[in-house]
Every structure is written in C-alpha cells, then in structure tokens.
Amino acid sequence: MARWTAFPYDADDYTLEAATLKKKWARLHTGDAEPLPKDDKVLAAWALFHAGEFQKACEAGLKAGGAGITVANKAQSIYANYLEKSEKTKLAMFQEVVARAEAQMAEDPKNPNAHYWMAYSLGRYSQGISVAKALAQGLGGKVKNALEAAIQLQPKHADAHIALGTFHAEVIDKVGKLLGRTQGADSATGLKLFQQALKLNPGSAIAMIEYANGLVMLEGDKRMKEAEKLYAQAAESAAADAMERLDIEMAKAELED
C-alpha cells in the first residue's frame, strides 16, 4: 500500500486510550450508529481512525476482519474524500471500498454500515466521474437503494440521512426536477432527510454543510443566506475527532471563498 498523506492537523486531542474511547463512543458514533465493538483489535483500529491515522486504521481493520472491515472502509473513504490529492487514486480507492462493502453486505446483510459505506463510496465515485455519467451507468439507483436499506436497518443513522438527502439534491441539481423523478429524486424528500439528520445529530458539522449545499442545489440563491448561516455554524463546531476536524476546516474554507 502506497504511503497515504498524513492528517495535516495536531491530533493530540483526538488520541484516545481504549477506556476513554469506550466512554466517548456514543458521541463519536452519533453519525454512523456503529455499535461498540466486542473485539479489542477492532476497537484499537477505531482509536487509530479517530486520531487521524487513516492508513494505519484501514490496515488494522482489514487485519482484524469482521467488524474491522467497517473501520477500514470508513478510514479509506474519509481519507480519499478529504486528503488524497490524485484524482485517479481517489477514484480507485472509492472503487476498492465499494467492492469490500459489497462483499460485507453479502456476508452480513443486516449490517447498516456495510450498505452505507458502499453507497458513500459509490456516491463519491459518481461525483468524481460526473453525476450525469454515473446516472447513465445506473449507479444512482444502487446508491439510493443502499442508503434506504441502511436507514431501514438503523433509523438513527444520521449520516445515511445526509447522504440520501445529498443524492436527491445532486440528481435534481444535475438533471432537473422532471428527469430527477425518473431517478426517484424529489426536492421535498431531500430537504426532509437533511432536517432529520440534524435532529439525529444536532452538532454535526457535516450535516450542516451538506444541508447548506442541498438548500442551494434544490432552492437556489433565495436560500443562500440560510446556507451561509449553516456554514458559519459548522465552522464554529467543536471537533471530537480527526474526521470532524476535516469537516470543520472544509466549512471554514467554504466561508473564505
């Protein structure tokens, strides 16, 4: 495995011992509703993830197997989305996660995060090749079905609500409301999903950022002030781990543009 780009911020505050991680688990996993692992090796992989050691977390998760596959998939997806500089490598990394998550779905069909990480990575891959191209290849339906399955299996999965909201917004933004309907995309549903995500995880910077993006994609400039307010709130959030720090830094960068 080639060397991944290091997490670019101080991770001291996010470096947690196993006992502290267990205490903070509910807060750290409000977004993905991942249950506390029984396997110490999987817990150790999660500790690496939260500290921004994404490559080590991925390797440790793959080595542990079982529930460790979810850590590996999350670590690789988040790394690819935020820190990988090569577009070609990024797309290849998303495809790897899709394949692993599909195998996990086949083995453990009731695991919400198997469905979620397949959808997340396929969604990001679709954005990379262009949403219109992805829809023509039938990838939109796969993303939508997997996210709906994740929510059905775990109704408190805030991140799946965000991603499904983003699906509706992106499709309508790229192909319009009429063609969007043929893909199962609907404005009102998209907005409801973002609102539900914020109810489930009120302090989530990424929920605020994606809701802001969704408002502008679905309703245009008339919602710009609201979107800017959400970005400002996201930028002022407190990060509990490395991933949240990346979300907050993204919100700050967006406000500066």
C-alpha positions in Angstrom: 0.0 0.0 0.0 1.5 3.4 -1.0 2.0 5.9 1.7 -1.1 8.0 2.4 -0.9 11.7 3.1 -0.7 12.4 6.8 -3.6 14.1 8.7 -2.5 17.8 8.5 -3.5 19.0 12.0 -2.5 18.3 15.6 -4.2 15.1 16.6 -3.3 15.1 20.3 -6.8 15.9 21.4 -8.1 13.0 19.3 -5.7 10.4 20.5 -7.7 8.2 22.9 -6.9 5.2 25.1 -9.4 2.2 24.8 -11.2 3.1 28.1 -11.7 6.8 27.0 -12.8 5.7 23.6 -15.5 3.4 25.1 -16.7 6.4 27.3 -16.8 8.7 24.2 -18.2 6.1 21.8 -21.8 7.3 21.8 -20.7 10.9 21.0 -18.2 9.8 18.3 -20.6 7.5 16.6 -23.8 9.5 16.7 -23.4 9.9 12.9 -22.8 6.3 11.8 -24.6 4.5 14.7 -21.8 1.9 14.7 -22.1 -0.4 17.8 -19.2 -0.5 20.2 -17.0 -3.4 19.0 -16.5 -6.5 21.2 -13.1 -7.2 19.6 -10.2 -5.2 21.1 -8.4 -5.3 17.8 -11.3 -3.6 16.1 -11.5 -1.0 19.0 -7.8 -0.3 18.5 -8.4 0.3 14.8 -11.1 2.7 15.6 -8.8 4.6 18.0 -6.4 5.0 15.1 -9.2 6.3 12.9 -10.4 8.9 15.4 -6.7 10.1 15.8 -6.4 10.7 12.0 -4.2 7.7 11.4 -6.3 6.7 8.5 -3.9 4.3 6.7 -3.0 2.5 10.0 -6.7 2.3 10.8 -7.5 0.8 7.4 -4.7 -1.7 7.7 -5.6 -2.7 11.3 -9.3 -3.0 10.3 -8.6 -5.3 7.4 -6.3 -7.4 9.5 -8.9 -7.8 12.3 -11.6 -8.7 9.7 -15.3 -9.0 10.7 -16.4 -5.6 12.2 -13.0 -4.3 11.4 -14.0 -4.1 7.7 -16.2 -1.2 8.6 -13.3 0.7 10.2 -11.2 0.0 7.1 -14.0 1.2 4.8 -14.6 4.4 6.8 -10.9 5.2 7.1 -10.3 4.8 3.4 -13.4 6.7 2.3 -12.8 9.6 4.6 -9.1 9.7 3.6 -9.9 9.6 -0.1 -12.5 12.2 0.2 -10.5 14.8 2.1 -6.8 14.1 1.8 -5.9 12.2 -1.4 -4.5 14.6 -4.0 -4.6 12.3 -7.0 -8.0 12.1 -8.6 -7.1 8.8 -10.2 -6.0 7.3 -6.9 -9.1 8.7 -5.2 -11.5 7.1 -7.6 -9.6 3.8 -7.3 -9.8 3.9 -3.5 -13.6 4.5 -3.7 -13.9 1.5 -6.0 -12.0 -0.7 -3.6 -14.3 0.3 -0.7 -17.4 -0.4 -2.9 -16.1 -3.9 -3.6 -15.2 -4.6 0.1 -18.6 -3.2 1.3 -20.5 -5.3 -1.3 -18.8 -8.4 0.0 -19.6 -7.3 3.6 -23.3 -6.8 2.5 -23.4 -10.3 1.1 -21.9 -11.8 4.2 -23.8 -9.6 6.7 -26.9 -8.2 5.0 -28.3 -6.7 8.2 -25.2 -4.5 8.8 -26.3 -0.9 8.1 -22.8 0.3 7.7 -22.0 -2.3 5.0 -24.8 -0.7 2.9 -23.8 2.8 4.0 -20.1 2.7 3.0 -20.9 1.0 -0.3 -23.3 3.9 -1.0 -21.0 6.6 0.3 -18.0 5.5 -1.8 -20.1 4.8 -4.9 -21.7 8.3 -4.4 -18.3 10.0 -4.1 -17.0 8.0 -7.1 -20.1 9.1 -9.1 -19.4 12.8 -8.2 -15.8 12.2 -9.4 -16.8 10.8 -12.8 -19.8 13.3 -13.0 -23.3 12.7 -11.7 -24.8 12.6 -15.2 -22.4 9.9 -16.3 -23.0 7.9 -13.1 -26.8 8.1 -13.6 -26.4 6.9 -17.2 -24.4 3.9 -15.8 -27.2 3.1 -13.4 -25.2 3.9 -10.3 -27.8 6.3 -8.9 -30.2 3.5 -8.2 -27.6 1.5 -6.4 -26.6 4.4 -4.1 -30.3 5.2 -3.3 -31.2 1.6 -2.6 -28.2 1.0 -0.3 -28.9 4.2 1.7 -32.6 3.4 2.1 -31.5 -0.1 3.3 -29.1 1.4 5.8 -31.9 3.7 7.2 -34.4 0.8 7.3 -31.9 -1.3 9.3 -30.8 1.6 11.5 -33.4 4.5 11.6 -31.0 6.6 13.7 -28.2 6.6 11.1 -27.8 10.3 10.7 -25.0 10.0 8.1 -27.2 7.8 5.9 -29.9 10.5 6.0 -27.3 13.2 5.0 -26.1 11.0 2.1 -29.6 10.2 0.9 -30.5 13.9 1.1 -27.4 14.7 -1.0 -28.5 12.0 -3.6 -31.8 13.8 -4.1 -30.2 17.3 -4.2 -27.4 16.3 -6.6 -29.6 14.4 -9.0 -32.1 17.3 -9.2 -29.3 19.9 -9.5 -27.7 18.0 -12.4 -30.7 16.7 -14.4 -33.6 18.9 -13.2 -36.8 18.0 -11.3 -38.6 16.3 -14.2 -35.7 13.9 -15.2 -34.8 13.6 -11.5 -38.2 12.0 -10.8 -37.2 9.1 -13.2 -34.3 8.5 -10.8 -36.5 8.7 -7.7 -35.2 12.1 -6.7 -37.6 14.6 -5.1 -36.9 18.1 -3.5 -39.2 17.8 -0.5 -37.8 14.4 0.4 -34.2 15.6 0.1 -34.9 18.6 2.4 -36.7 16.4 4.9 -33.8 14.0 5.0 -31.3 16.8 5.8 -33.6 18.1 8.6 -33.9 14.6 10.1 -30.1 14.2 10.0 -29.7 17.4 12.1 -32.4 16.2 14.5 -30.5 12.9 15.0 -27.1 14.6 15.2 -27.6 18.3 16.1 -24.0 19.3 16.4 -22.8 17.6 13.2 -20.7 19.9 11.1 -21.1 17.7 8.0 -24.9 17.6 8.4 -24.9 21.5 8.4 -22.5 21.6 5.4 -24.4 19.2 3.3 -27.8 20.7 4.2 -26.4 24.1 3.2 -25.3 22.6 -0.2 -28.6 20.9 -0.6 -30.6 24.1 0.1 -28.7 25.9 -2.7 -28.9 23.0 -5.1 -32.6 22.5 -4.6 -33.9 26.0 -4.0 -31.2 28.3 -5.5 -30.0 31.7 -4.4 -33.0 32.5 -2.3 -31.7 30.1 0.4 -28.1 31.4 0.2 -28.3 33.4 3.4 -29.6 30.3 5.3 -26.8 28.2 3.7 -24.1 30.7 4.8 -25.5 30.7 8.3 -25.3 26.8 8.4 -21.6 27.0 7.1 -20.8 29.6 9.9 -22.3 27.2 12.5 -20.4 24.3 11.1 -17.1 26.3 11.2 -17.7 27.1 14.8 -18.4 23.5 15.9 -16.0 21.7 18.2 -14.3 18.6 16.7 -14.4 15.4 18.7 -12.1 13.6 16.3 -9.9 13.9 13.2 -12.8 13.4 10.8 -14.9 16.1 12.4 -11.8 18.4 12.3 -11.6 17.9 8.5 -15.4 18.8 8.2 -14.9 22.0 10.2 -11.8 23.0 8.2 -13.8 22.5 5.0 -16.6 24.7 6.3 -14.0 27.4 7.2 -12.6 27.2 3.7 -16.0 27.5 2.1 -16.7 30.7 4.1 -13.5 32.2 2.9 -14.3 31.6 -0.8 
